[in-house]
Amino acid sequence: MAESGVMAIGSVAEAIAWQADHAEQSGAQGTARVIRALIPVLESDTAVGRRMANWQGLTLEDAMPLRIAGGLHSLHLAGEEDRLGDIYAGLITDQGQVDALVGETVETFDYRLLPWLDRPPQTNVAGRSAMVMAALLWLGEHIAPRFELNEIGASAGINTMMGRFAFDLGGVTTGPSLSSLRIAPDWRGSPPPSKKVEIVGAKGCDVAPIDLTDLAQAERLRAYIWPEASERMARLDTAIAMAERAPPELVRQDAADFVTERLAAEQQDGVTRVLFHTVMWQYLPEATRDAITAAMEAAGANAAPERPLAWIMSETNRETFKQECRVRYWPGGAEWTMLAESHPHGTWVEWLV
């Protein structure tokens, strides 16, 4: 992915401005204004401002601006700062007014907001499963169309449950037709292959998995959803209901350890083992990314037609603000193939092959 402009970011303020631009490009105007209002907070006499201003690490890779944005949204959801709702709803659009309101909120709730900086956001967007399912349809034309799914950075495991979703991808339907969770993005370009696929199993890992059946954890997940995204919030509520009936299979584990363990597990003949992830690769240390890549390539070298291996990566291009879905598979297609681009939350998908 092209990242030259992003790599040129040299300050925390520039990183916050980039994150605000990303939200704006994604249609979240109010959230963009709230994030942009964090820039003057850097100069404030608050614990939040000092910690942001002296952030140690890669500000964007750490998603630092989105951490505190989640904390602010949580105050609105809890009814503790109703004025933020006017910003999210577009009733307050003057950036100076927004700056003042957000600044006051940070001062008032300084030590309530501070812990939100301790860990990255977990967005777990169900709409991103559209790209993964489309990739499975494409893979079904090249290798075994029965799949064992393994997700890293699974968060609450919403996309680990994608085998229970109904999909309409440019007129190509798949998944259980009576599912309560339907994924039907605005489709651009040709439809994906109309191929029958079967998901025989799915497992996910995360270093800090979220239990959707725990009220406090579910509320935290809601806070990370941008308030303009009402459809995403509705899908989250549906996914919570799904998890209450049958929770996704999740483990608390380092991503590289999980991949190594899954690759070593016995694999059924006629089933393609798939590693997939959506908007999490940036959060992994370089050494972890390298370890996963080496493990996948080594396993791919030993893959057989009766036991194929595939890797689906749907990650952010920080220059275009789009998600890009790429696929590798073994044996036979070890180079990356770019299949599609999409809105960051899967609102639309453009098929490229």
QUIKANOR-V268741 format. One record per residue. N is the residue number from 0. OMEGA is omega in whole degrees, 0 to 359 (none if undefined). BURIAL is b if it has 24 or more other C-alpha atoms within 12 Angstrom, else e. Layout:
BEGIN
n/omega/burial
N/OMEGA/BURIAL
N/OMEGA/BURIAL
END
This chain:
BEGIN
n/omega/burial
0/179/b
1/182/e
2/186/e
3/180/e
4/180/e
5/181/b
6/180/e
7/179/e
8/187/e
9/182/e
10/178/e
11/180/b
12/179/b
13/179/b
14/177/b
15/179/b
16/178/b
17/181/b
18/176/b
19/178/b
20/180/b
21/178/b
22/179/b
23/178/b
24/182/e
25/176/b
26/181/b
27/187/b
28/180/b
29/177/b
30/178/b
31/180/b
32/178/b
33/179/b
34/181/b
35/179/b
36/176/b
37/181/b
38/176/b
39/177/b
40/179/b
41/182/b
42/185/e
43/177/b
44/179/e
45/177/b
46/178/b
47/181/b
48/180/b
49/182/b
50/177/b
51/183/b
52/182/b
53/184/e
54/179/b
55/179/e
56/182/e
57/190/b
58/182/b
59/178/b
60/178/b
61/183/b
62/184/b
63/180/b
64/180/b
65/177/b
66/183/b
67/175/b
68/176/b
69/178/b
70/178/b
71/179/b
72/179/b
73/178/b
74/177/b
75/181/b
76/180/b
77/180/e
78/183/e
79/176/e
80/185/b
81/183/e
82/176/b
83/179/b
84/178/b
85/177/b
86/181/b
87/182/b
88/180/b
89/178/e
90/172/e
91/184/b
92/179/b
93/186/e
94/178/b
95/177/e
96/179/e
97/179/b
98/182/b
99/183/b
100/179/b
101/178/b
102/178/b
103/181/b
104/179/b
105/179/b
106/183/b
107/186/e
108/188/b
109/186/b
110/169/e
111/183/e
112/186/b
113/181/b
114/178/e
115/178/b
116/186/b
117/182/e
118/184/e
119/179/b
120/175/b
121/187/b
122/174/b
123/186/b
124/181/b
125/181/b
126/179/b
127/178/b
128/178/b
129/180/b
130/180/b
131/179/b
132/177/b
133/178/b
134/177/b
135/177/b
136/179/b
137/179/b
138/181/b
139/176/b
140/185/e
141/181/b
142/185/b
143/183/b
144/172/b
145/192/b
146/168/b
147/185/b
148/178/b
149/185/b
150/172/b
151/185/b
152/189/b
153/180/b
154/180/b
155/177/b
156/181/b
157/180/b
158/171/b
159/180/b
160/189/b
161/176/b
162/178/b
163/183/b
164/170/b
165/183/b
166/167/b
167/186/b
168/181/b
169/181/b
170/176/e
171/182/b
172/178/b
173/183/b
174/181/b
175/188/e
176/182/e
177/180/e
178/177/e
179/179/e
180/184/b
181/179/b
182/183/b
183/181/b
184/170/b
185/188/b
186/180/b
187/182/e
188/180/e
189/175/e
190/175/b
191/179/b
192/176/b
193/187/b
194/177/b
195/178/b
196/179/b
197/175/b
198/185/b
199/179/b
200/180/b
201/180/b
202/180/b
203/176/b
204/174/b
205/178/b
206/177/b
207/183/b
208/180/b
209/178/b
210/183/b
211/181/b
212/177/b
213/187/e
214/183/e
215/179/e
216/178/e
217/179/b
218/177/b
219/178/b
220/177/b
221/183/b
222/181/b
223/177/b
224/179/b
225/187/b
226/177/b
227/188/b
228/183/b
229/180/e
230/178/b
231/179/b
232/179/b
233/178/e
234/178/b
235/179/b
236/178/b
237/179/b
238/177/b
239/178/b
240/177/b
241/182/b
242/178/b
243/177/e
244/181/e
245/184/e
246/175/b
247/179/b
248/183/b
249/174/b
250/174/b
251/188/e
252/172/b
253/185/b
254/181/b
255/178/b
256/179/e
257/181/b
258/179/b
259/181/b
260/181/e
261/179/b
262/181/b
263/182/e
264/179/e
265/183/e
266/179/b
267/171/e
268/179/e
269/179/e
270/177/b
271/176/b
272/185/b
273/166/b
274/175/b
275/176/b
276/181/b
277/176/b
278/174/b
279/183/b
280/182/b
281/183/b
282/183/b
283/172/b
284/181/e
285/181/e
286/179/e
287/178/e
288/180/e
289/181/e
290/178/e
291/179/b
292/180/b
293/180/e
294/180/b
295/181/b
296/177/b
297/178/e
298/179/b
299/179/b
300/180/e
301/180/e
302/180/b
303/180/b
304/180/b
305/178/e
306/183/b
307/179/b
308/179/b
309/181/b
310/178/b
311/182/b
312/177/b
313/189/b
314/186/b
315/165/b
316/188/b
317/174/b
318/185/e
319/184/b
320/180/b
321/169/b
322/178/b
323/180/b
324/179/b
325/183/b
326/167/b
327/175/b
328/181/b
329/352/b
330/169/b
331/183/e
332/189/e
333/177/b
334/179/e
335/173/e
336/178/e
337/185/b
338/190/b
339/169/b
340/179/b
341/168/b
342/182/b
343/181/b
344/175/b
345/180/b
346/175/b
347/177/b
348/174/b
349/181/b
350/190/b
351/184/e
352/none/e
END
